[in-house]
Amino acid sequence: MRTIASTLMVLSAGVVLAGCAMQTEIIPTRGQSEAQFNKDKEACLQVARSYYGASNNDLTTSDTYLACLSSKGYETKSKF
């Protein structure tokens, strides 16, 4: 029984760590400059903050933030 519990704990930790490692690559599709990206990023973070609240620490992986960037002409790809 202890072996099963230990195995489940290891598998659970692996799933949690795999989720933490996910990153998103953001690619400009309309030739946006770095300055424009910074403006768009701040605007999209503000949209995500208004939706999720200011207490959420990592808004850059939220669907709201990524959808906002997509609407401004950026392609988003998940990287592992």
C-alpha positions in Angstrom: 0.0 0.0 0.0 2.9 2.4 0.8 4.4 1.7 -2.6 1.2 2.8 -4.4 0.9 6.0 -2.3 4.6 6.8 -3.0 4.1 6.2 -6.7 1.0 8.5 -6.8 2.9 11.2 -5.0 5.8 11.1 -7.5 3.4 11.1 -10.5 1.5 14.0 -9.0 4.7 16.0 -8.4 5.7 15.3 -12.1 2.4 16.6 -13.4 2.6 19.8 -11.3 6.2 20.5 -12.4 5.3 19.8 -16.0 2.5 22.4 -15.8 5.0 25.0 -14.3 7.4 24.5 -17.1 5.0 25.5 -19.9 5.9 28.7 -21.6 4.3 30.6 -24.4 6.1 32.0 -27.4 4.6 35.2 -28.8 5.3 35.9 -32.5 4.4 39.2 -34.2 2.5 38.6 -37.4 2.1 42.2 -38.6 5.7 43.4 -38.2 5.2 45.0 -34.8 8.2 46.6 -33.2 9.4 45.8 -29.7 8.0 49.1 -28.5 4.6 48.2 -30.0 4.8 44.8 -28.4 5.5 46.4 -25.0 2.4 48.6 -25.4 0.2 45.7 -26.5 1.5 43.5 -23.7 0.7 46.1 -21.1 -2.8 46.7 -22.6 -3.4 42.9 -22.6 -2.2 42.5 -19.0 -4.6 45.2 -18.0 -7.5 43.3 -19.7 -6.4 40.1 -17.9 -6.2 42.0 -14.6 -9.7 43.3 -15.0 -11.0 39.8 -15.6 -9.0 37.8 -13.1 -8.2 40.5 -10.5 -4.9 42.0 -9.5 -4.0 39.2 -7.1 -3.3 36.7 -9.9 0.5 36.4 -10.2 1.0 35.0 -13.7 -1.5 36.5 -16.1 0.7 35.9 -19.1 -0.5 32.3 -19.4 -4.2 33.2 -19.0 -6.6 32.6 -22.0 -7.7 36.3 -21.7 -4.2 37.7 -22.1 -3.3 35.4 -25.0 -6.6 36.1 -26.8 -6.0 39.8 -26.4 -2.5 39.5 -27.9 -4.0 37.4 -30.7 -6.5 40.1 -31.5 -3.6 42.6 -31.8 -1.9 40.5 -34.4 0.4 38.1 -32.4 0.6 34.3 -32.8 0.9 32.4 -29.6 2.5 29.0 -29.4 2.9 26.8 -26.3 6.5 25.7 -25.6 7.3 22.8 -23.3 
